[in-house]
Every structure is written in C-alpha cells, then in structure tokens.
Amino acid sequence: MKANLSTLNLKATAAISTILLRRKKKEDLFAYLNIAAEELARARDTSSALEKISQLIVPKFANWFSIDLIRSGQMEELVLAHEDPEMIQWARQFREAYPIDLQSDSGAAKVIKTGIPSFVPVVTREMIVSSVKEPERLEAILKLNLQSVITVALFNKDVITGVISFISSIDGKYYDKNDLSFAQNLANHIGLSLENARLNEQLQAGERKLEQILTELPAKVVFFRGKELVVETINEATLRNWNKKRSETIGKPLLEILPEMSGQPFPLQLKEVFG
C-alpha cells in the first residue's frame, strides 16, 4: 500500500512539475514576443530591429534562426543567425551550393506554396536519409544534428513574401505547439514590420525626389514649420537670395537666419497663417 502511495506521489509530483515547466515556457515565449514586437514597432531601421530579435531568439529559443524573402522568383536571405560566426559562413556556402528549390513540394517551398507551417517536432536520421539523396548534402545535414524544425510563412496582407525558420540542434530540445504558435505570431509581426519599412522607404524616396525638384526650381521656395517659422526645406534660388548656406538655414527659425526682418510685416503675416 505504501509503495503504491509513494508511486502515486511521484507521478503527481512529476505531473505538477511538467505543468509548471509548460506554464513557465509559455510565459517566456510571451515575453520574447512582446520584446520582439516592441523592437519592430519602434524601429525605423528594420535591419537593426531584426538583428536584436536574432540575438533574442538565438540561442534561447533556437540554435538556427533565418528569414528568407522571395525576390525575382528566388529566395533571398534577410537574416541568418547562429552563435558561431563560422557556422554562419558554412551555412551560407551550403545555401549557395543547395539553394531552396521553389518548385519542390516539401520544406520551405511547400510553406511558400500553401502558407501552411512546416512543423517537425522530432527530426530523425531516417527522415533525413529518406528525403536527401545527394551524398555530400546528406553528410552535411547529418552533421547539423537536427532535433526539431519550424518553418512558417511571412505574409504581406494575404500575399506570402517569404519564410521564417527555427531549428533546434541540441539533443533532446524539441519544439511543441506553443513554440509553433510563437513562431507564427513572430512571423506576423515581422511581416508587418517589413511592409511598414517598405512603405517608409517609398515615402522617403518620394520626399527626396520632391526636395530635388524644389531645389532645382528657378523660383524661390522655402517651407516653414510652426509659429517660429522653422525652415524645413529651402531651394538654391532662395539660398542665393538670402546669401546663406543650407547648413545656416535648415532647422532654424526665420528671424534667427534673417534678424533684419524682425518687426517687418512678412514674418508677422506668416505667423498668423500658422496660427
């Protein structure tokens, strides 16, 4: 009887420990996701934000972390992260020798075609041997000691733009459904951030083009901001008229640039316009 009670106690303790570990893992994944979302939301430079996220993911969540985008019908690396720089160099050589075949019906190519995640909780040697036919490629992949793999699609609205992959290569470290959910949520945040960055780059390009056009106009053009009439944009014709350099005007109030205009009607009228 005592033996049975002891066994039951051990099983109960093990069950409680498992529940607590799973709860702690969920909390950690939620924290990672929040940090990643904050980094992406406040970053004007998506590349630096993704670098920070890579440092968060590797090695705590994955030994390998990659983001690949579809460009001109081919996969283009955006992020490839691992603790060891030499391994990253090796992986890039491997990718060059064996690029992702978008015509394939498995792996990343299948994810891109269907949008359905590829989730392999436990990778076995038999799986790899049966799917990889080239001896040299097989040998290289086996050396990675793959344990668990998640690959999910990156979306721009309803269009698949690439994939994000997480790989565990530590013995016994396997992904579960919580990890898959985390990967999908992170991919959503990254996809949105990349689209925002693209739109921001388009906006900046448009602003640069407009500024170039205004700069080259023969008429005098100057844009002010606020009641202090801070100069935001000024063209060459105005600079020549004011006998000033661009560095002496951008970001400065009109009356600081041209103090002799103080008390004249023009600055006062402009201030009334800006309310």
C-alpha positions in Angstrom: 0.0 0.0 0.0 2.8 2.4 1.0 4.6 1.5 -2.2 1.6 2.4 -4.2 1.1 5.7 -2.4 4.8 6.5 -3.0 4.4 5.8 -6.7 1.3 7.9 -6.9 3.1 10.8 -5.1 6.0 10.6 -7.5 3.7 10.6 -10.5 1.7 13.5 -9.1 4.9 15.4 -8.4 6.2 14.7 -11.9 2.8 15.9 -13.4 2.8 19.1 -11.4 6.5 19.8 -12.4 5.6 19.3 -16.1 2.6 21.7 -15.8 4.8 24.3 -14.1 7.5 23.9 -16.7 5.0 24.3 -19.6 3.5 27.4 -17.9 6.9 28.9 -17.4 7.7 28.2 -21.1 4.5 29.9 -22.2 5.4 33.0 -20.1 8.9 33.1 -21.6 7.6 32.8 -25.1 5.0 35.6 -24.5 7.8 37.8 -23.1 10.0 37.1 -26.1 7.1 38.0 -28.4 6.4 41.3 -26.6 10.0 42.3 -26.7 10.2 41.4 -30.4 7.0 43.3 -31.2 8.3 46.4 -29.3 11.6 46.4 -31.1 9.9 46.1 -34.5 7.3 48.7 -33.7 9.7 51.4 -32.7 12.5 50.7 -35.2 12.7 52.9 -38.3 15.5 50.6 -39.4 14.1 47.1 -39.7 17.5 45.5 -40.2 18.7 46.7 -36.8 15.5 45.5 -35.2 15.8 42.1 -36.8 19.4 41.9 -35.5 18.2 42.5 -32.0 15.5 39.9 -32.4 18.0 37.4 -33.7 20.0 37.9 -30.5 16.9 37.2 -28.5 16.0 34.1 -30.4 19.5 32.5 -30.6 20.4 30.5 -28.6 17.5 30.7 -26.1 14.8 29.6 -28.5 16.7 28.3 -31.5 20.2 27.3 -32.5 19.5 28.5 -36.0 17.2 31.3 -37.0 16.6 32.5 -40.5 14.4 34.8 -42.6 14.3 34.4 -46.4 12.3 36.6 -48.8 11.0 35.8 -52.3 12.8 38.1 -54.7 12.6 37.7 -58.5 11.5 34.1 -58.2 14.3 33.2 -55.9 14.9 33.1 -52.1 17.0 35.9 -50.7 18.5 35.8 -47.2 17.4 38.6 -44.9 18.6 37.1 -41.6 20.8 34.1 -40.8 21.7 33.7 -37.1 23.8 31.2 -35.1 26.0 31.6 -32.1 29.1 30.6 -34.1 30.1 33.0 -36.9 32.0 30.2 -38.6 28.8 28.1 -38.7 27.0 31.1 -40.4 29.7 31.2 -43.0 29.4 27.4 -43.5 25.6 27.7 -43.8 25.9 30.4 -46.5 28.2 28.2 -48.5 25.8 25.3 -48.1 22.9 27.5 -49.2 24.8 28.7 -52.2 25.5 25.1 -53.2 22.0 23.9 -52.5 19.6 26.8 -52.9 15.9 26.4 -51.9 14.0 24.9 -54.9 10.8 26.8 -55.1 9.4 24.0 -57.3 9.8 21.4 -54.6 6.7 20.0 -52.7 8.4 19.9 -49.3 10.1 22.1 -46.8 10.2 25.9 -47.2 8.9 25.6 -50.8 5.8 23.9 -49.7 5.2 26.5 -47.0 5.5 29.2 -49.6 3.0 27.5 -51.9 0.4 26.7 -49.2 1.0 29.1 -46.4 0.8 26.1 -44.0 3.6 25.8 -41.4 6.1 23.0 -41.6 6.4 21.6 -38.1 8.7 18.7 -37.4 8.7 18.2 -33.6 11.2 15.4 -33.8 13.7 15.0 -36.6 15.1 11.5 -37.0 18.0 10.3 -39.0 15.7 8.1 -41.0 13.6 11.2 -42.1 16.7 12.9 -43.4 18.2 9.9 -45.2 14.9 9.2 -46.9 14.4 12.8 -48.2 18.0 13.8 -49.1 19.5 11.8 -52.0 22.8 13.7 -52.7 25.6 12.0 -50.5 27.5 15.2 -49.8 24.4 17.1 -48.9 23.2 14.3 -46.7 26.5 14.2 -44.9 26.4 18.0 -44.3 22.8 17.9 -43.0 23.5 15.0 -40.6 26.4 16.9 -39.1 23.9 19.6 -38.0 22.3 17.2 -35.5 18.8 18.5 -36.3 16.4 17.8 -33.5 13.3 19.9 -34.2 12.3 22.4 -37.0 9.6 25.0 -37.5 9.1 26.9 -40.8 6.3 29.4 -41.2 5.2 31.8 -43.9 5.8 35.5 -43.9 2.8 37.5 -45.2 2.2 40.9 -46.6 -1.6 41.1 -46.2 -2.7 37.9 -48.0 0.4 37.5 -50.1 3.2 35.2 -49.0 6.5 37.0 -49.2 8.9 34.6 -47.6 9.6 32.2 -44.7 11.0 32.3 -41.2 12.7 29.2 -39.8 13.7 28.0 -36.3 16.0 25.0 -35.8 16.9 23.2 -32.6 20.1 21.2 -32.8 20.6 20.4 -29.1 20.0 16.8 -28.1 16.5 16.4 -26.6 15.4 20.0 -27.2 12.2 19.6 -29.2 9.5 22.2 -30.2 5.9 21.9 -29.3 2.6 23.5 -30.3 3.3 26.5 -28.1 6.6 27.1 -30.0 4.7 26.8 -33.3 2.2 29.4 -32.1 5.1 31.7 -31.0 6.8 31.3 -34.4 3.6 32.2 -36.3 2.9 35.3 -34.2 6.5 36.4 -34.6 6.3 36.0 -38.3 3.1 38.1 -38.4 4.9 40.9 -36.5 8.0 40.7 -38.8 5.8 40.6 -42.0 4.0 43.8 -40.8 7.3 45.5 -39.9 8.8 44.7 -43.3 5.8 46.2 -45.1 5.9 49.3 -43.0 9.6 49.6 -43.7 8.9 49.3 -47.5 6.3 52.0 -47.3 8.5 54.2 -45.3 11.3 53.8 -47.8 8.9 54.7 -50.6 7.8 57.8 -48.7 11.4 58.9 -48.1 12.2 58.3 -51.7 9.2 60.5 -52.7 10.3 63.2 -50.3 13.8 63.2 -51.6 12.5 63.4 -55.2 10.2 66.3 -54.3 13.1 68.1 -52.5 15.3 67.6 -55.5 12.6 69.1 -57.8 12.0 72.1 -55.5 15.8 72.7 -55.1 16.2 72.9 -58.9 13.3 75.3 -59.4 14.3 78.8 -60.6 11.7 80.4 -58.4 12.4 81.0 -54.7 10.8 78.2 -52.5 11.0 77.7 -48.7 8.9 75.6 -46.4 8.4 76.7 -42.8 7.1 74.7 -39.7 5.2 76.2 -36.8 4.8 79.7 -35.3 8.6 80.1 -35.1 8.8 79.7 -38.9 11.5 77.0 -38.7 12.9 76.2 -42.1 12.3 72.6 -43.2 13.0 72.9 -47.0 14.8 75.6 -49.0 15.9 75.7 -52.6 19.0 77.1 -54.2 17.3 80.2 -55.5 16.2 81.2 -52.0 19.7 80.5 -50.6 21.2 82.7 -53.2 18.7 85.4 -52.5 19.4 85.2 -48.7 23.1 84.8 -49.3 23.1 81.8 -46.9 24.4 78.2 -46.9 21.9 75.4 -46.5 23.6 74.5 -43.1 22.8 78.0 -41.9 19.1 77.7 -42.6 17.7 74.1 -42.2 16.1 73.6 -38.7 16.4 77.3 -37.7 13.8 80.0 -37.2 13.4 82.6 -39.9 14.3 85.5 -37.7 17.4 83.8 -36.5 18.5 83.4 -40.1 17.5 86.9 -41.1 17.3 89.0 -37.9 16.9 92.1 -40.0 13.3 91.0 -40.9 12.3 91.4 -37.2 9.3 93.7 -37.0 8.6 93.6 -40.7 5.0 92.7 -41.9 6.1 89.5 -43.7 7.1 87.4 -40.7 4.1 88.6 -38.7 1.7 87.6 -41.5 3.3 84.2 -41.8 2.9 83.7 -38.0 -0.8 84.5 -38.3 -1.1 81.8 -41.1 0.5 79.2 -38.8 -1.9 80.3 -36.0 
